[in-house]
Amino acid sequence: MSGHDDVPEWAPRNLPESGGFDTPHVFLGASDPGGRWEPPRPEGGEPFDPFHRPDRAARPPGPAHAAAKPARRHREPGRRPPRRLGGVLLGPLAGAVGLVLLTGLGVYAFTAAGDGCSGDDAVTVGVAVAPDVAPAVIRAAGRFNDARHEVEGHCARAQVRTTDPDAVATLLSGKGVAGVTERPDVWIPDSSLWIKLVEGSGQAGAAGAYQVLGGIAATPIVLAMPRGLAVQLRNLGAPEQPSWTELLAAAGTASNAEPDEDAGDSVIPPRLLRLQVADPDRSATGMGTLMLASSLLGRTPGAEAKFAGVVRTIREGVAVSVKAEFDAFDSDVGKGKADRYPVALVPEQAVFGYNSRRPAEPVVAVYPAEGTVFLDHPVAVLSKDRAKAAAARLLWKALSAADTLDDVQRLGFRTPAGRAPTAFSAKNGLNPSAPRALPEPPAAAVRRTMQSWAQLALSIRMLSIIDVSGSMDQKVAPGVTRLQATIRTAQDGLSLLPDDSELGQWVFSTELVGDRDWRELVSVGPLGQRLGSATRRQRMLSAFAQIKVKKHGDTGLYETVMAAFDYMKRTYKPEYVNSILLWTDGRNEDPGGPSLAETLEHIRREYDPARPVLINMFGNGEDVDVNELRQIAQATHGDAYVAETPGQVQALFLKALSQRVSP
């Protein structure tokens, strides 16, 4: 489902009128806390509810009260008066809210019975629209149908269904059926990213086949956080518009990671925040977050490894929907009872909807300095039928008309030009000024980024192997041996992995167990799994503390690599990325073991593209034969990395994580 999968829940129940608020000093979207934040209210002070008749005071006595029922207003022929439900006028404002409630049932917009446009001769345009903007589209389709347009001598009508964009994209990409079996004539997803993803799918006829007429509503992806947290950050001295780099660093997964040089002198403490992101496979918000990270990293040095780090951070906080992201604010963590505060990457419109429901603590939208990705709600014509395409272009006029722009702004969207609803102000956590829009990526970039996500987001199943030969006892810094530095960097890597990752630990030298060059310390399995009184993660940390150098031991590299490769292939799990990470400071020194040629021949013979096992190697020291390591690693599509200092390990570890077998 999309990031807006629960429209009835999210629809603003209190649609504010023009603000007129005095704009206070704003920091991170939070107004100066001189008084208690109040959501916008109508004149009466109570939130708008279309199904409740409010208690009203009796009218004061006088001629107006005593007069007879006023004469009915004259109305134009054929024009129906607005209906009342529960004493509340269902005019344009209330109608939008009522349609939001109906949209959750997948309601259609049909022409009225008996209007002469319901027969088989009518040109019917099937419209699939994203749930968040569906109320405005249904109203526009109603106006379009009432106008009784003709196309090639036939009456034209629109038939609208609320449909999750990911379901339509799945159908159009030829990847199967996810709740949608019929191709729409017009598609209005929440973002052009869906269209580009379909165009880049390679499906016959997809690329460049869709005519995009324009967007009907815009909303930027922002960082939402509880107002109290925004005030805390302000007190720490954080800027009004922090950078994405600062925010992602504050939400990083490595508790003992070294500071990111790009973050500068950030005042936001590392690991203060826990990032919530809607699933990129099902949400334009999640997909847009990945595109944002890819765009900002660009071609900077180490971009691939940094993107892998962002993916690990996002994967740690994936939520099923935007609603689920906001639900985290009401948890114990959100209330400050844990060490990390949840923040959410959401559409700005969702912040408007959340605050309009008057939560116990409102949220504020943070607009990072570099700009952001906008969800643009494009209108794409998919039909090849000439009459339907002509009818779709007529429908576009209704969708781009002033009435529709008014409707989308009532729902909390900006216009396609970026103009905010009049209700936006610092008092309801929003900035009326539009943030900078990052350039739109081409279809090829969207496809590439989503393929990277699909690979990097897979859980990792890794066997870590550390060299304990005699040379690992060499000092590399005052009081620090090469083995100690390696263990420290392995611990850093361990902290990057979530509990559902599978990890195991071996050590190797020569003749560690009889004639065998390697020894298992911890079996491969989930880090969160309990092994007796401790989890596997705790067992790994305990094993690190007990690893000792084998004095006078040599480096039995080839035998160990072959044994590890055979083990990981034999225990292969398709739902994971299965890999080996070997740490060494030298070259093979076991004269009784296999040769390099025998090792390479064995790995190439046993390598199975359908069950790939990657070998990645870390070398440390002047005795490392990089060519030797690289030949072995590249036989499995892995690679070899040489760390000159312990401080380089995090970037190298992330680079190793980003080294995946292409699907």
Secondary structure per residue as TSV (DSSP state, phi and psi in degrees):
chain	resnum	aa	ss	phi	psi
A	1	M	-	360.0	165.6
A	2	S	-	-79.5	174.6
A	3	G	T	-67.5	-13.9
A	4	H	T	-114.5	58.5
A	5	D	-	-86.0	0.3
A	6	D	-	-134.3	69.2
A	7	V	H	-61.5	-44.9
A	8	P	H	-56.8	-35.9
A	9	E	H	-70.9	-35.8
A	10	W	H	-93.4	-15.7
A	11	A	S	-60.3	134.4
A	12	P	-	-60.7	120.3
A	13	R	S	-87.3	-15.8
A	14	N	S	-122.3	95.4
A	15	L	-	-88.0	106.3
A	16	P	-	-73.4	150.9
A	17	E	-	-86.3	-176.9
A	18	S	-	-55.6	136.0
A	19	G	-	-68.2	-67.2
A	20	G	-	69.6	16.2
A	21	F	-	-76.9	148.3
A	22	D	-	-76.3	127.8
A	23	T	-	-83.4	113.8
A	24	P	-	-79.5	176.5
A	25	H	-	-61.3	132.7
A	26	V	E	-114.7	135.5
A	27	F	E	-138.5	121.4
A	28	L	T	53.7	32.5
A	29	G	T	81.3	-2.6
A	30	A	E	-102.0	126.9
A	31	S	E	-73.6	160.5
A	32	D	-	-55.6	124.5
A	33	P	T	-76.4	48.5
A	34	G	T	-73.4	-28.1
A	35	G	S	-139.2	169.5
A	36	R	-	-71.8	136.4
A	37	W	-	-65.2	136.8
A	38	E	-	-128.2	135.0
A	39	P	-	-70.7	158.0
A	40	P	-	-62.8	139.7
A	41	R	-	-129.6	155.1
A	42	P	-	-68.0	177.8
A	43	E	T	-59.0	-34.5
A	44	G	T	-72.9	-14.3
A	45	G	S	94.3	-14.3
A	46	E	S	-102.3	150.7
A	47	P	-	-65.3	146.3
A	48	F	-	-67.7	130.4
A	49	D	-	-138.8	111.7
A	50	P	T	-71.0	-10.5
A	51	F	T	-110.8	16.5
A	52	H	-	-131.9	129.7
A	53	R	-	-90.3	111.9
A	54	P	-	-69.0	151.0
A	55	D	-	-68.0	134.4
A	56	R	-	-122.0	141.1
A	57	A	-	-71.2	149.6
A	58	A	-	-63.1	146.6
A	59	R	-	-69.9	146.1
A	60	P	-	-65.8	147.6
A	61	P	S	-63.3	153.9
A	62	G	S	153.6	178.8
A	63	P	H	-56.7	-40.4
A	64	A	H	-65.7	-35.3
A	65	H	H	-75.8	-35.9
A	66	A	H	-81.7	-16.0
A	67	A	S	-66.1	158.6
A	68	A	-	-67.6	167.5
A	69	K	-	-53.6	129.6
A	70	P	-	-62.4	153.2
A	71	A	-	-65.1	142.7
A	72	R	-	-66.6	136.7
A	73	R	-	-65.9	146.8
A	74	H	-	-73.0	134.2
A	75	R	-	-123.3	157.0
A	76	E	-	-65.6	144.4
A	77	P	T	-56.4	137.3
A	78	G	T	81.4	-3.2
A	79	R	-	-98.9	122.5
A	80	R	-	-79.8	143.1
A	81	P	-	-74.3	154.6
A	82	P	-	-64.6	139.0
A	83	R	-	-85.6	162.5
A	84	R	E	-116.3	143.3
A	85	L	E	-134.2	119.2
A	86	G	T	61.5	29.6
A	87	G	T	81.6	3.3
A	88	V	E	-109.7	131.8
A	89	L	E	-67.9	125.9
A	90	L	-	-93.1	66.0
A	91	G	S	-88.9	-162.1
A	92	P	H	-56.4	-42.2
A	93	L	H	-68.3	-51.2
A	94	A	H	-69.8	-32.1
A	95	G	H	-61.5	-37.3
A	96	A	H	-62.1	-41.0
A	97	V	H	-68.9	-42.1
A	98	G	H	-60.2	-40.0
A	99	L	H	-68.9	-30.8
A	100	V	H	-59.6	-43.9
A	101	L	H	-64.8	-38.0
A	102	L	H	-73.3	-28.5
A	103	T	H	-60.9	-32.0
A	104	G	T	-62.2	-16.9
A	105	L	T	-93.9	6.5
A	106	G	T	70.4	39.4
A	107	V	-	-69.4	149.4
A	108	Y	-	-100.9	156.0
A	109	A	-	-107.4	111.9
A	110	F	-	-111.3	164.1
A	111	T	-	-72.2	154.9
A	112	A	-	-68.1	147.0
A	113	A	T	-61.9	138.6
A	114	G	T	80.1	11.4
A	115	D	S	-90.1	4.1
A	116	G	S	82.1	9.9
A	117	C	-	-130.4	40.4
A	118	S	-	-127.3	5.9
A	119	G	S	-86.8	-178.4
A	120	D	T	-68.2	-20.7
A	121	D	T	-79.8	-11.3
A	122	A	S	-69.1	145.8
A	123	V	E	-87.9	104.4
A	124	T	E	-100.3	123.2
A	125	V	E	-101.9	114.5
A	126	G	E	-82.1	124.0
A	127	V	E	-115.7	125.0
A	128	A	E	-105.3	120.4
A	129	V	E	-126.3	143.9
A	130	A	-	-63.5	144.4
A	131	P	G	-58.6	-35.7
A	132	D	G	-64.7	-33.3
A	133	V	G	-107.0	3.0
A	134	A	H	-56.7	-41.2
A	135	P	H	-55.7	-42.2
A	136	A	H	-69.1	-37.2
A	137	V	H	-68.5	-40.6
A	138	I	H	-62.6	-41.0
A	139	R	H	-65.0	-41.9
A	140	A	H	-64.7	-39.8
A	141	A	H	-64.5	-36.7
A	142	G	H	-61.5	-42.8
A	143	R	H	-65.9	-39.4
A	144	F	H	-61.8	-45.8
A	145	N	H	-65.6	-38.3
A	146	D	H	-64.1	-27.4
A	147	A	T	-75.4	-15.4
A	148	R	T	53.5	56.6
A	149	H	-	-66.5	153.9
A	150	E	E	-119.1	140.1
A	151	V	E	-130.9	117.8
A	152	E	T	52.1	40.9
A	153	G	T	82.9	4.8
A	154	H	E	-121.2	148.9
A	155	C	E	-69.2	140.8
A	156	A	E	-111.0	138.3
A	157	R	E	-141.6	158.1
A	158	A	E	-112.2	139.0
A	159	Q	E	-123.8	115.3
A	160	V	E	-109.4	134.1
A	161	R	E	-129.8	136.7
A	162	T	E	-75.2	122.8
A	163	T	-	-142.0	134.5
A	164	D	-	-66.1	131.1
A	165	P	H	-58.1	-34.9
A	166	D	H	-66.7	-29.8
A	167	A	H	-69.1	-41.4
A	168	V	H	-67.3	-42.1
A	169	A	H	-61.9	-38.0
A	170	T	H	-61.6	-44.1
A	171	L	H	-64.8	-48.9
A	172	L	H	-68.5	-27.5
A	173	S	T	-81.6	-5.0
A	174	G	T	73.8	21.1
A	175	K	S	-91.2	-0.3
A	176	G	-	130.5	-160.2
A	177	V	-	-124.8	128.4
A	178	A	S	-127.9	52.6
A	179	G	S	100.6	-11.4
A	180	V	-	-121.6	124.3
A	181	T	-	-114.2	-14.1
A	182	E	S	-116.3	128.5
A	183	R	-	-69.6	125.0
A	184	P	-	-74.5	160.8
A	185	D	S	-82.6	-34.0
A	186	V	E	-130.5	134.2
A	187	W	E	-121.6	127.7
A	188	I	E	-123.2	81.0
A	189	P	-	-75.8	176.4
A	190	D	S	-81.6	-11.5
A	191	S	-	-151.7	147.0
A	192	S	H	-65.9	-16.0
A	193	L	H	-59.3	-34.7
A	194	W	H	-63.1	-43.7
A	195	I	H	-64.5	-42.4
A	196	K	H	-67.2	-33.5
A	197	L	H	-65.4	-40.1
A	198	V	H	-67.2	-43.7
A	199	E	H	-63.3	-29.5
A	200	G	T	-90.6	6.2
A	201	S	T	-77.1	-16.7
A	202	G	-	83.8	0.4
A	203	Q	-	-65.6	135.0
A	204	A	T	-56.4	128.5
A	205	G	T	83.8	-1.9
A	206	A	T	-80.6	-45.4
A	207	A	T	-64.2	121.0
A	208	G	T	67.2	12.6
A	209	A	-	-88.8	-11.2
A	210	Y	-	-103.9	135.0
A	211	Q	E	-95.9	111.9
A	212	V	E	-92.5	117.3
A	213	L	E	-84.1	-23.6
A	214	G	E	146.8	176.3
A	215	G	E	-100.6	155.5
A	216	I	S	-112.1	-15.8
A	217	A	-	-157.9	148.6
A	218	A	B	-131.2	143.1
A	219	T	E	-151.6	127.0
A	220	P	E	-80.2	152.9
A	221	I	E	-79.5	125.2
A	222	V	E	-127.0	168.7
A	223	L	E	-97.8	117.1
A	224	A	E	-99.4	134.9
A	225	M	E	-143.5	152.5
A	226	P	E	-56.8	145.2
A	227	R	H	-58.8	-37.3
A	228	G	H	-61.6	-38.6
A	229	L	H	-66.9	-40.2
A	230	A	H	-60.5	-38.6
A	231	V	H	-66.4	-40.4
A	232	Q	H	-60.3	-44.4
A	233	L	H	-65.3	-36.1
A	234	R	H	-62.3	-41.3
A	235	N	H	-66.6	-25.1
A	236	L	H	-77.7	-13.9
A	237	G	T	98.9	15.0
A	238	A	-	-65.7	146.8
A	239	P	-	-71.2	160.5
A	240	E	S	-60.6	-37.9
A	241	Q	S	-122.1	85.5
A	242	P	-	-67.9	164.4
A	243	S	-	-84.8	158.4
A	244	W	H	-60.8	-35.5
A	245	T	H	-60.6	-44.8
A	246	E	H	-62.2	-44.0
A	247	L	H	-68.4	-41.4
A	248	L	H	-68.8	-35.1
A	249	A	H	-64.7	-38.0
A	250	A	H	-70.7	-15.9
A	251	A	T	-109.4	13.7
A	252	G	-	-61.7	157.8
A	253	T	S	-90.0	-16.5
A	254	A	-	-91.9	113.1
A	255	S	T	-67.3	-30.7
A	256	N	T	-114.5	25.2
A	257	A	-	-71.8	151.1
A	258	E	-	-74.1	149.0
A	259	P	-	-57.9	143.2
A	260	D	-	-75.7	124.2
A	261	E	G	-59.9	-31.7
A	262	D	G	-71.0	-18.7
A	263	A	G	-75.5	-13.6
A	264	G	-	64.9	-149.3
A	265	D	S	-92.9	64.0
A	266	S	-	-69.5	137.7
A	267	V	-	-89.6	-6.5
A	268	I	S	-81.7	119.8
A	269	P	-	-62.2	144.7
A	270	P	T	-64.7	146.4
A	271	R	T	59.9	22.7
A	272	L	-	-74.9	-32.3
A	273	L	E	-109.4	148.3
A	274	R	E	-117.7	111.4
A	275	L	E	-76.9	130.4
A	276	Q	E	-109.3	128.3
A	277	V	E	-136.9	133.6
A	278	A	E	-65.2	144.6
A	279	D	-	-51.4	117.1
A	280	P	T	-61.2	-23.0
A	281	D	T	-75.0	-17.4
A	282	R	T	-127.1	-2.4
A	283	S	-	-137.9	134.4
A	284	A	H	-66.7	-27.9
A	285	T	H	-64.6	-46.2
A	286	G	H	-65.2	-42.1
A	287	M	H	-63.2	-42.6
A	288	G	H	-63.7	-32.8
A	289	T	H	-64.0	-42.3
A	290	L	H	-64.6	-41.6
A	291	M	H	-65.0	-36.2
A	292	L	H	-62.6	-47.4
A	293	A	H	-62.4	-43.3
A	294	S	H	-63.2	-40.9
A	295	S	H	-66.1	-43.1
A	296	L	H	-70.3	-35.1
A	297	L	H	-73.8	-37.1
A	298	G	T	51.8	-128.9
A	299	R	T	-109.3	30.1
A	300	T	-	-68.3	155.7
A	301	P	T	-57.1	132.7
A	302	G	T	73.6	19.8
A	303	A	H	-59.8	-39.1
A	304	E	H	-63.2	-44.9
A	305	A	H	-67.6	-39.4
A	306	K	H	-65.5	-37.8
A	307	F	H	-64.7	-38.4
A	308	A	H	-60.2	-39.2
A	309	G	H	-64.5	-40.9
A	310	V	H	-62.4	-42.4
A	311	V	H	-61.6	-41.5
A	312	R	H	-63.5	-38.5
A	313	T	H	-64.5	-45.7
A	314	I	H	-64.3	-43.5
A	315	R	H	-60.4	-34.1
A	316	E	H	-64.8	-27.2
A	317	G	T	-120.3	26.9
A	318	V	E	-65.3	131.1
A	319	A	E	-114.8	155.0
A	320	V	S	-73.3	-21.5
A	321	S	S	-161.9	170.9
A	322	V	H	-64.0	-38.8
A	323	K	H	-58.0	-42.4
A	324	A	H	-63.7	-32.4
A	325	E	H	-62.5	-45.0
A	326	F	H	-69.2	-32.5
A	327	D	H	-58.9	-30.0
A	328	A	G	-63.2	-25.1
A	329	F	G	-67.4	-23.4
A	330	D	G	-92.6	-0.9
A	331	S	S	-79.2	174.3
A	332	D	T	-60.3	-36.7
A	333	V	T	-63.4	-44.0
A	334	G	T	-64.6	-25.3
A	335	K	T	-92.2	13.5
A	336	G	T	82.7	18.1
A	337	K	-	-96.5	12.2
A	338	A	S	-138.9	177.1
A	339	D	S	-82.2	-9.5
A	340	R	S	-132.0	135.8
A	341	Y	E	-93.1	130.9
A	342	P	E	-74.7	136.6
A	343	V	E	-128.4	157.4
A	344	A	E	-131.6	133.9
A	345	L	E	-87.8	114.1
A	346	V	E	-142.4	163.4
A	347	P	E	-68.2	145.0
A	348	E	H	-54.4	-37.7
A	349	Q	H	-60.5	-31.9
A	350	A	H	-70.0	-32.0
A	351	V	H	-64.1	-44.1
A	352	F	H	-57.7	-47.5
A	353	G	H	-64.1	-41.3
A	354	Y	H	-64.3	-48.0
A	355	N	H	-68.9	-27.8
A	356	S	H	-67.5	-17.6
A	357	R	T	-88.3	4.0
A	358	R	-	57.5	62.0
A	359	P	-	-69.4	165.9
A	360	A	S	-59.1	-40.5
A	361	E	S	-128.4	117.0
A	362	P	-	-69.8	167.4
A	363	V	E	-114.1	160.6
A	364	V	E	-120.6	151.6
A	365	A	E	-96.5	126.8
A	366	V	E	-102.7	128.8
A	367	Y	-	-108.5	97.3
A	368	P	-	-60.4	155.1
A	369	A	T	-64.1	-35.7
A	370	E	T	-73.4	-14.3
A	371	G	-	108.6	-173.5
A	372	T	B	-156.5	178.9
A	373	V	-	-96.7	136.5
A	374	F	E	-101.1	140.3
A	375	L	E	-88.3	119.1
A	376	D	-	-106.6	-5.7
A	377	H	-	48.9	65.1
A	378	P	E	-75.5	152.9
A	379	V	E	-104.7	110.9
A	380	A	E	-113.9	129.4
A	381	V	E	-90.9	118.5
A	382	L	-	-101.1	-24.8
A	383	S	-	-68.9	140.0
A	384	K	-	-92.9	-8.0
A	385	D	-	-70.8	128.2
A	386	R	H	-62.3	-42.7
A	387	A	H	-67.4	-42.5
A	388	K	H	-66.9	-37.8
A	389	A	H	-64.1	-38.2
A	390	A	H	-66.8	-41.1
A	391	A	H	-64.9	-36.7
A	392	A	H	-63.3	-37.4
A	393	R	H	-68.7	-32.8
A	394	L	H	-68.1	-39.6
A	395	L	H	-62.2	-36.4
A	396	W	H	-56.8	-35.2
A	397	K	H	-61.7	-39.1
A	398	A	H	-70.6	-35.8
A	399	L	H	-72.3	-24.9
A	400	S	T	-102.7	6.8
A	401	A	S	-75.1	165.1
A	402	A	H	-61.3	-37.1
A	403	D	H	-61.0	-40.7
A	404	T	H	-69.0	-38.9
A	405	L	H	-60.8	-39.0
A	406	D	H	-62.2	-42.4
A	407	D	H	-64.4	-43.1
A	408	V	H	-68.2	-32.0
A	409	Q	H	-70.8	-33.3
A	410	R	H	-63.2	-28.9
A	411	L	T	-81.7	-3.6
A	412	G	T	99.0	12.7
A	413	F	-	-94.8	157.4
A	414	R	B	-84.4	161.2
A	415	T	-	-72.3	165.6
A	416	P	T	-55.7	-27.1
A	417	A	T	-81.7	-4.3
A	418	G	-	97.9	3.5
A	419	R	-	-72.8	127.5
A	420	A	-	-82.5	155.2
A	421	P	-	-59.8	152.6
A	422	T	T	-64.9	-19.1
A	423	A	T	-74.3	-16.4
A	424	F	-	-68.0	129.6
A	425	S	S	-162.9	169.6
A	426	A	G	-61.6	-27.2
A	427	K	G	-69.2	-24.4
A	428	N	G	-111.2	25.3
A	429	G	T	79.6	15.9
A	430	L	-	-129.7	150.8
A	431	N	-	-107.4	119.6
A	432	P	S	-61.4	-28.7
A	433	S	S	-71.6	132.6
A	434	A	-	-73.3	134.4
A	435	P	-	-71.4	165.7
A	436	R	-	-66.3	135.4
A	437	A	B	-93.0	126.3
A	438	L	-	-71.3	152.2
A	439	P	-	-59.3	144.8
A	440	E	-	-71.7	133.3
A	441	P	-	-78.8	150.7
A	442	P	-	-71.7	165.0
A	443	A	H	-58.2	-38.5
A	444	A	H	-62.9	-38.0
A	445	A	H	-68.9	-38.2
A	446	V	H	-63.0	-45.4
A	447	R	H	-62.4	-44.2
A	448	R	H	-62.0	-45.6
A	449	T	H	-65.2	-41.3
A	450	M	H	-71.5	-30.3
A	451	Q	H	-67.1	-40.0
A	452	S	H	-62.8	-41.7
A	453	W	H	-60.3	-45.5
A	454	A	H	-59.4	-35.7
A	455	Q	H	-80.6	-47.2
A	456	L	H	-72.2	-25.7
A	457	A	T	-80.1	-11.5
A	458	L	S	-62.2	145.5
A	459	S	E	-66.2	149.9
A	460	I	E	-99.8	137.2
A	461	R	E	-123.0	107.1
A	462	M	E	-131.4	139.3
A	463	L	E	-105.9	115.9
A	464	S	E	-94.6	134.3
A	465	I	E	-131.7	123.7
A	466	I	E	-113.9	133.1
A	467	D	E	-70.9	127.8
A	468	V	-	-121.5	25.9
A	469	S	S	-66.0	166.2
A	470	G	G	-57.0	-34.7
A	471	S	G	-67.8	-16.3
A	472	M	G	-70.9	-6.3
A	473	D	G	-86.7	-0.6
A	474	Q	S	-68.5	141.0
A	475	K	E	-74.4	132.3
A	476	V	E	-114.9	-9.8
A	477	A	E	-160.9	161.3
A	478	P	T	-53.6	117.4
A	479	G	T	75.1	9.1
A	480	V	E	-128.0	121.8
A	481	T	E	-88.2	168.2
A	482	R	H	-62.2	-38.6
A	483	L	H	-65.6	-42.6
A	484	Q	H	-62.7	-41.1
A	485	A	H	-64.9	-39.6
A	486	T	H	-64.9	-44.2
A	487	I	H	-62.2	-40.2
A	488	R	H	-62.2	-41.8
A	489	T	H	-70.9	-33.2
A	490	A	H	-64.8	-37.5
A	491	Q	H	-64.2	-40.3
A	492	D	H	-58.4	-45.2
A	493	G	H	-62.7	-39.8
A	494	L	H	-59.8	-38.3
A	495	S	H	-68.1	-17.9
A	496	L	T	-78.9	-14.6
A	497	L	S	-99.0	133.5
A	498	P	-	-71.9	168.2
A	499	D	T	-65.6	-22.5
A	500	D	T	-83.7	-1.9
A	501	S	S	-71.0	148.2
A	502	E	E	-106.3	131.7
A	503	L	E	-142.2	149.3
A	504	G	E	-143.3	163.6
A	505	Q	E	-133.3	126.5
A	506	W	E	-117.6	163.0
A	507	V	E	-127.0	158.8
A	508	F	E	-148.6	152.0
A	509	S	E	-157.5	-119.7
A	510	T	E	-133.3	137.5
A	511	E	E	50.6	53.7
A	512	L	E	-77.8	-37.0
A	513	V	E	-128.5	94.9
A	514	G	T	63.0	-125.5
A	515	D	T	-86.7	-3.9
A	516	R	E	-81.7	139.6
A	517	D	E	-88.5	-4.4
A	518	W	E	-133.1	158.8
A	519	R	E	-141.7	135.7
A	520	E	E	-83.4	129.8
A	521	L	E	-100.4	-43.5
A	522	V	E	-137.1	130.2
A	523	S	E	-68.4	157.1
A	524	V	E	-76.5	128.1
A	525	G	E	-178.1	178.5
A	526	P	E	-60.2	135.5
A	527	L	T	-63.6	-29.8
A	528	G	T	-84.8	-6.0
A	529	Q	S	-71.9	138.8
A	530	R	E	-83.2	132.0
A	531	L	E	-118.5	91.0
A	532	G	T	73.5	-122.9
A	533	S	T	-91.3	-0.5
A	534	A	E	-135.8	160.6
A	535	T	E	-80.9	164.6
A	536	R	H	-62.2	-35.4
A	537	R	H	-59.2	-44.5
A	538	Q	H	-65.7	-36.6
A	539	R	H	-63.7	-38.6
A	540	M	H	-63.2	-44.6
A	541	L	H	-64.0	-39.4
A	542	S	H	-65.5	-40.2
A	543	A	H	-63.5	-41.0
A	544	F	H	-56.8	-41.1
A	545	A	H	-68.2	-21.4
A	546	Q	H	-102.0	-4.2
A	547	I	-	-68.0	130.0
A	548	K	-	-125.7	152.7
A	549	V	-	-72.2	140.5
A	550	K	-	-88.8	107.2
A	551	K	T	-59.8	134.5
A	552	H	T	66.5	10.6
A	553	G	-	-77.4	144.9
A	554	D	-	-99.9	-172.3
A	555	T	-	-106.2	102.0
A	556	G	-	-89.7	66.3
A	557	L	H	-68.6	-51.6
A	558	Y	H	-65.8	-45.8
A	559	E	H	-61.7	-40.4
A	560	T	H	-65.3	-44.4
A	561	V	H	-61.7	-44.0
A	562	M	H	-63.9	-42.8
A	563	A	H	-65.0	-41.9
A	564	A	H	-66.1	-42.4
A	565	F	H	-61.9	-45.4
A	566	D	H	-63.4	-39.1
A	567	Y	H	-65.0	-46.6
A	568	M	H	-69.5	-31.8
A	569	K	H	-70.1	-41.3
A	570	R	H	-65.3	-33.4
A	571	T	T	-103.8	20.4
A	572	Y	-	-53.7	139.4
A	573	K	-	-124.8	118.9
A	574	P	T	-67.1	-21.4
A	575	E	T	-82.7	2.4
A	576	Y	E	-122.4	162.2
A	577	V	E	-87.8	113.2
A	578	N	E	-93.2	121.2
A	579	S	E	-148.2	164.3
A	580	I	E	-121.9	134.6
A	581	L	E	-123.8	110.7
A	582	L	E	-111.2	132.8
A	583	W	E	-111.8	126.1
A	584	T	E	-148.4	158.2
A	585	D	S	-116.7	9.4
A	586	G	S	-151.7	-163.6
A	587	R	-	-113.1	168.9
A	588	N	-	-59.9	131.6
A	589	E	-	-132.7	29.9
A	590	D	-	-109.2	96.0
A	591	P	T	-65.5	-22.6
A	592	G	T	-88.7	-3.5
A	593	G	S	-94.5	-173.3
A	594	P	-	-67.8	158.9
A	595	S	-	-87.5	171.6
A	596	L	H	-61.5	-43.1
A	597	A	H	-62.2	-41.6
A	598	E	H	-66.4	-38.6
A	599	T	H	-63.9	-48.2
A	600	L	H	-63.8	-40.4
A	601	E	H	-63.5	-41.3
A	602	H	H	-63.6	-46.9
A	603	I	H	-65.8	-43.5
A	604	R	H	-65.0	-35.8
A	605	R	H	-70.2	-39.5
A	606	E	H	-87.8	-14.2
A	607	Y	-	-65.2	131.6
A	608	D	-	-122.0	111.3
A	609	P	T	-58.5	-25.4
A	610	A	T	-79.2	-18.5
A	611	R	S	-135.3	64.1
A	612	P	-	-71.8	137.2
A	613	V	E	-120.4	118.9
A	614	L	E	-90.5	142.5
A	615	I	E	-114.1	120.0
A	616	N	E	-118.6	140.5
A	617	M	E	-127.1	139.3
A	618	F	E	-109.6	122.4
A	619	G	E	-104.9	144.7
A	620	N	-	-145.7	108.3
A	621	G	S	127.5	161.3
A	622	E	T	-75.0	-14.7
A	623	D	T	-88.5	-0.7
A	624	V	-	-69.7	133.6
A	625	D	-	-97.3	93.6
A	626	V	H	-61.2	-37.8
A	627	N	H	-62.4	-41.0
A	628	E	H	-61.5	-49.0
A	629	L	H	-62.8	-42.2
A	630	R	H	-67.9	-37.2
A	631	Q	H	-61.5	-44.0
A	632	I	H	-65.5	-47.0
A	633	A	H	-64.2	-44.4
A	634	Q	H	-71.9	-15.7
A	635	A	T	-65.5	-17.4
A	636	T	T	-115.7	12.5
A	637	H	T	71.4	17.7
A	638	G	-	-92.9	-161.1
A	639	D	-	-155.2	171.2
A	640	A	E	-117.1	142.6
A	641	Y	E	-131.1	141.7
A	642	V	E	-116.9	120.3
A	643	A	-	-96.8	118.5
A	644	E	S	-81.1	-27.9
A	645	T	S	-136.5	153.4
A	646	P	G	-58.0	-28.9
A	647	G	G	-68.0	-14.2
A	648	Q	G	-84.7	-4.8
A	649	V	H	-67.2	-36.4
A	650	Q	H	-62.6	-46.3
A	651	A	H	-62.7	-39.7
A	652	L	H	-69.4	-37.2
A	653	F	H	-64.2	-44.1
A	654	L	H	-64.0	-35.9
A	655	K	H	-64.7	-38.4
A	656	A	H	-65.2	-38.5
A	657	L	H	-64.0	-33.7
A	658	S	H	-80.3	-6.6
A	659	Q	-	-84.6	93.5
A	660	R	-	-118.2	158.3
A	661	V	-	-76.9	130.4
A	662	S	-	-64.6	140.1
A	663	P	-	-69.8	360.0
